[in-house]
Amino acid sequence: MSVMDTLPDLPVKAILPALGEALAQAPAVVLSAPPGAGKTTLVPLFLLDQSWRGDGRIILLEPRRLAARAAAGRMASLLGESVGDTVGYRMRLDSRISARTRIEVVTEGVFARMLLDDPELTGVAAVLFDEFHERSLDADFGLALALDVQQALRDDLKLIVMSATLDVERVAQLLGGAPVIESQGRSFPVDVRYRERASTERVEDAVTRAIIEAHREEAGSILAFLPGQAEITCTAERLAGRFSAETIVTPLFGNLSQKEQDAAIRPAAAGTHKIVLATSIAETSITIDGVRIVIDSGLQRLPAFEASTGITRLETMRVSRASADQRAGRAGRTEPGIAIRLWHQGQTAALPAFTLPQILSSDLSGLVLDLAHWGVTEPSGLAFLDPPPVTTWQEAKVLLAQLGALDAHGALTARGKQIRQLALPPRLAAMAVSAAEDGQAYEACLLAVVLTEQGLGETASIWKTGCAGSSPSAATAPMPRANWPGGWPRA
């Protein structure tokens, strides 16, 4: 019996034969499939049976650790196995793989490191870029490197770019005119309603009010999108004591432990309902069973780099239309649902079509450092969907030269090689290298890990300590450690 015969009857299954035919003839394919189509779990499993794979591994890239663990767990369960057998995952400070693993679910930053350390991608038959529409810096960088490897070293390497909302024609052109395959979705009708928030009303107050009304008038679990951890904490405090024991309020954001995140996405027990307070982490890649009501604040918090100061700040901004549609779609995954948007209906048309790619708004020092290791000193040396901004690129080169990582020609120095070997933002890596020269390597490395690893800094305790009074404003909300100045995290 082939793997195809054992796959669940999800919408993407109908296009798998066409996908197989396209990959047999072309080195790259673009797959467009709406949320709930099953692309994340069914496509990698289908590829196990393809003759061109041989015994090569399949790498599935996910934008977040939560999504990587969930995808690996789902695929393993479909095979009747445990994670770490045929299907495993690999991420910073955590991996479950074995000699038997043939599908590796990998976070985007880890994949870039894998490729830089092994340019031939030894033993890898295919790389799948899931949820590519999120346009993280790691995903753009990883695709540019993979295309370079495919063209120069591995013409047998298969690349698949998958997304629910994506400018497929641009991506197909980047992939050399790759065929585009579209899958239908499986979603139920979603009744989109608008409840405009007054300009003087705090986000957490508006979301709290909408949750209480929806809980009173509708049945089913609720997923509420807020811009960040601070607003989630304050909303939870406002909801405390409002519901019976059959309704559970749970947070979902990046700084939570794996156990806490898994609890948030686990289906509600029989006879109970859940109210999940989430950041954009719940927008794609994962499914929270039982949710039929979505409440959308219309806001998200993203890092923005200021080239003039070299500082990365978190800014609260409106979501894109694509993100708003993704969020609303979460209400119709298993039955007809309701999406309540906390803005005026006329404002939807003014939203940007897509979220700005990170490569256009991020510190590029880590990218420039890794490209110097790759032998590329100018962005034109690789095929990026959106080229890095010239100003930001030059600022990054100046910084790296000041740190002693690049020479006058933009090539990697001996000190730069030491800095790049550390899985840290360049500034912190340079600090660790300098401290090692003074015999203080342990203290410097410990400080660097605390500053970069989510959950080890002081913001990890916000959920547990609660919201003291009013929540911070959008402009002064606490900034996660992973987004401190110094470059983009490697995982």
N, C-alpha and C positions, 0 to 999 in steps of 0.2 A: 504494500500500500504506500502510495506517495504522500508527501506532506500535504499536497494540495487537497487530497481526499479528507484530511482530518481538520482542515481549517474551518472555523465558524463561518456562517453565512452572512458576512458583512458586505456592504456595497463594493468595497475595493476588490473583492474576490472576483467580480465579473470582468475586471480589466487585467487580471494577472496573466492570462495567456498572451494578451497583446504586449504586456510589459516584457514577458519572456522573449517574445519574437523580436522586439525592438532591441533588447540587450544582446541578443545573439548576432545582431548585425551592426550595432552602433556602440561606441565606447561610453556614451553618456545618454541619459534620459531625464526629462523633467516630468514629474508626476504631480498633478494638481488634484487634490482631493479635499473636500470639506471636512470639518470636525465630525468625528464619529464614523467616518468611512472605514476605519480599520487599517489605515496605511502603516502606522507605526509598528503594529505587531504582525500583520499578515505578510507584508512585503518581505521582511528579512527571512521569515520562515519559508516563504515560497522560493526564495533564492537558494535555499539549501539543496534543492533538487536539480538546479541548473547544471548542465554538463560542463560549461565553461568554468565553473567554480572549482572543479577538481576537489582538492582538500583544503582550499584556501578559506581564510576567515572572512566573515562579513562584519564590517564596522558600521554601527548605527550611531550617529551623533545626535545628542540631545542637548538642549540649551541649559538644562538645570539638573541638579543631582536628583531631586524628587522625581522628575520625569524619567531619568535614566533608571532609577531603581524600580519605578512602577512598570516601565516597559519590559525590563528584564524579567520581573516577577510574572507578568501576564504571559509572556511568551513561554517561559518555563512551565507554567501551569498548563498551557495548551498542549505541551509535549508530555505532560505527566511527569515532569522532572523537577529537581530543585535548582535554584539559581546557582550557577557555578559549574553545572554539567554542560549540556550543549549550548546553553545561553548563560552568559555572565555579564558583569558590568565592571567598569574601571573608572574611577574618579579620584580626585585629590584626597589622599589619606584614607582611601577605602577602595577595595577591589575584591571581587569574588569571581575568579576565573580559574581554570584548570587546563591540563593538557587536552582534555576532551572538548573544551569550549570552541565553538565554531561561529557563534554570533556574540560579538562584544558590543555592549551598549556603553558608549564612552561620552563623557562631557566634552564640549567643544574645545576647551582650553587644553585638556589632556591630550586630545588628538593632535593638536598643533605641536606639542612637545614630542609625541610619538614620531611624527613625521620628520621633525627637525633632527631627531636622534637617529632615524633610520629612513633616509630619503627614498629608498627603494620599496618601503612598506613590505618587507619580506613576509611572505606567507599570507598576505591580504589579497583577496580576490575582488572585493567591492567595498566602496565607501558610500553610505547613505546619509545625506544631510537632511535631517528631519526638522520641520518647523522653520525652514530657512527664511520665511518672511519676517522673522524677528530681527534679522540682520544684525546679529551681534558682531563685534569686532573679531572674535575668535572664529566665528563661522565664515565670514568673508575671507579672513586670512587663511583658514584651513582649505577653503575651496580653491583659492589662488595657488597655494602650494600643491594641492592635489592635481590641478590642471598642469602645473609645471612638471610634476613627476610623470604624469600620464604621457605628456608630449615628448619628454626627454629620455625617460628611463623605462616606463612601464606602459607600453601601448596595449597591454592586456588588462589593465586595471579598469574596472567599471565604476562609473560615478552616477549616482542618482540623487537629484535634488527634489525634495518633497516639501509641499506646503499646502496650507488651506487657502491662504490669501496671498497671492504672489503675482508680480508682473512677469508672467511666464515667458513672454516673447523676449524680453531683455535677457533673462537667464538662459534661455535656449540659444540665443545668439552668442552669449559668453562661452557656452559649451560647444561652440563650433557648429551651430545649426542643429542641435540635438532634437530628436523627436519629442513632442509633447503629448502626454497621455492624460486624459481627464477622467476622473471617477465621479460618479454621482454620490450624494450623501444619503444618510438615513436620519432624517430629523423630522420632528413633529412640528405643527404650527406653533409659533410663538407670538403671543399678543403683546406688542410693544406699546407701553404706556409712558406718558411723560408727567413728571411731578417736579416742576421747576423749583429749584432751591433759591431762596432770596439771597442777595449778595451779602447781607448782614448775618446770615445763618451759617454756623460752623458746619463743616462737612459731617463730622460725627453726629451732630444733632439731627441733621437731615436724614442721614442713613438710619439712625435709631428710630426716628419717627416712621420712616417707610417700612422698616422691618416689623415694628409693632402692628402697623395697619395691615400689612400683608399676612402676618401670622394670624391675625384675628379674622380676616376675611377669606383667606385661601387655605388650601390643604397642600401638604408637601414640604420638603426641606427647602431652605433658603441659602443662596450663595450671594453674599454682598461684597462688592469690590470697593476697596478704599485705597487711597494713594500710598499709605505706608504703615509701618509697624506702630507708630505713635497713635495714629487715628484708630487703628484696630483695637489697641489697648483701651483707649478712652470710650469707644463704642461699646466694648464688652462691659465696661463698668456701668455705663448707662443702662445696659440691658439686664444687669444683675438683679435677680429677684422678680423679674417681670413675668416669667413663665413658670409653668409647672415642671415637675421633674421629668416629664416625658419629652421636653424640649432641651436639647443640649447646645450650648454656645461654645464654639471652638475656633481658635485662630489658625491661620495658615499664612506663613511668611518665611522668608529664606533663613532667618536666624534661629528658627526652631530646631530642636533635635530631630533625628530621623524618626524616633518613636512618636513624637508629637505631630510631625507632618503626616505620618502614616495613619494616625488616629483621626486626623481631619478629613482624609479622603476615604476612609473606611465607610462602607454603607451603614446607615443608622440601624440600630437593632430593631427588631419587630416591635411595633407599637410606639415607637419614638420618632422624633423629627430632629433634624440638625439645622443649626444656623451657623454657617461657615463664614467667618470674616476674613477675607483674603486680599492680598495684593495681586498684581498682575501675574503672579506665579501660577494662579489657577485659570489663566486665560486660555492656554493651549497645553497640549501634551498629556494632560491627565483628565480623568473623568471622575466626578464625585457622584456616585449613584444616588438616586432618590431626589436630586435637585430638580424642581420644576418652577422655581421662582428665582429670578436674578434681580438684584438691586445694584445699579451701576452709578457710582458717584461721578463718573465721567472724567476722573483724574488719575494720573499716574505720576510716580516720582522716578526721574531718570538722572543719571550723572551727566553733567555738562562741563566740558573742559574749557578754561579760559587761557588761551595761548599767551596773553599779555602778562599774566601773573603766574602761570604754571600750576594753577590750582584747579582741582576737580571739585565741583559742588553738585549737590543734589538739588534739582529744580522740580517743582510740582507744576505739571502742565496738563492740558487737555489731551485725552486719548485721541487716536486717529479713528476715522470711520471704520477702517478694517478691524481695529481692536474692539470698538463698540459692537460691531456685528459678531465678532468672536465671543464676546461676553454674553450677548443676548442669546446666542446659539446654545449656550450651556443649559438654558432652561428647557430646550426641546430635544434632549438626547434620548429620553426613554418614554416620554408622553407629552401631550400638549402642555405648554408652559406659558409663563408670563415674565416679561422683562420690563422693569420699571427704571426709567432713566431720569436722573435728578437734574434735568436741564430742560430748557424750552425746546420744543420740536424744531423750531426754525433754526436753532443753533447747530443742528446736525450737519446741515449742508456746508457750514463754515469750518467744520473740522478738517484737518489735513487728511488726505487719502490714506497715507501710510505713516507709521512712526519713522522718524528720521534715523537712517542707519547709524550705528555707533561709530563707524569709521569716519563720519563727517563731524563728530562732536566729542571725540575722546582724545585723551593724551596718547600719543603714538610712540612714546619712548620705548616701550616694550616691543612694539611691532618693528621699529627701526633696528633695534638691537638684534632681534631674531633674524631679520632679513640680512643684516650684515653677516651673521653666521652662515646664512644661506648663500652668501656671495652676491647679494643684490644691494646696491647703494642708492638706487633711485626707484621710486614706485613704479615707473614705467617698465621695470624689469619683470613685473608679474602682471597677470590679467586679473584686475579687480573689477567687480561689478560697478563700484563707485570708487574712483581713484582717491587716495588720501588728499586732503587739502594741502596745498603747497606751504602755507604759513605754518600750520601745525607740524608738518613734516620737518621743516627747517628748525622750528623751535626744539623739536625732539633731538635733532642732530646736534644742536648747540649744547643742550643739556648733557647728552652722552659724551660729548667731547670734554665738557667741564668735569665729568665724573671719571675721565680717563679711559672710557670704554671704546672710543673711536679715535682713529688718527686723523690727520689733516685731509686724507682722501676718503674718509668715511668708512674705512676698513676696520675690522675688529682688532683691538689690541690684546696683548696678553692679559691685562687687567680686565678688559671687556669680556674675555672668555671666562674668567673667574666669575664675573658678575652674572653672565648669562647662565652659568651652570646652576645657579641658585634659583629655585622656582619662586621668585619674589619680584615685585616691581623694582625697576632699576635703581631708584634712589635708596630703597631699603637694602637691596643686594649690595650696593656700593658701601653702605654703612657697615654691613656685616663683614665685607672684605677688609675695609679699613680697620675695623675693630679686631679682626684676626691678627693683623700686623702688630697690634698693641697688646696681644694676649687676652683679649676680651671677647672672643668669638662666641662663647656660650651665651653671655648676657645679651649681645647684639642679636643673635639668632632667635633667642627667646622673645625679645621685644618685637622683632619683625613678624614672628608667627602670631603673636597676640594682636598686632595691628592689622593683619591681613586675613586671618582665618575667622570666618563668621562663627559667632558663638563664644569666642574667647575674650572678646573685649567687653566693655561695660554695657553696651547696648543689648547684650544677650539677656540681661535681667529685666528689661523693660516690661515684658509681658507678665513676669512674676511679681514685680514690685507695684504694678498698677499705674494708673494715671493720676498724678498729683494735681488736682484742680483741673484747669483747662488744658487741653492739649496744645503743643507748640503750633505756631502758625506754619503755613506752607514754606515760608521763607526761612524759618529758624528750626525746622524739624531736624532731629539728630541724623547725622550722616553715617551709614553703615561703614564699618572699618574697611571692608573690601574696596570701598570707593575713595579712600583717602588719597591724597596726592602721591604720585610716584609711578603711575602707569596702571595698565589693566591687569587684573589677576590672571594667573596662568591656568586656572581650572574653573 
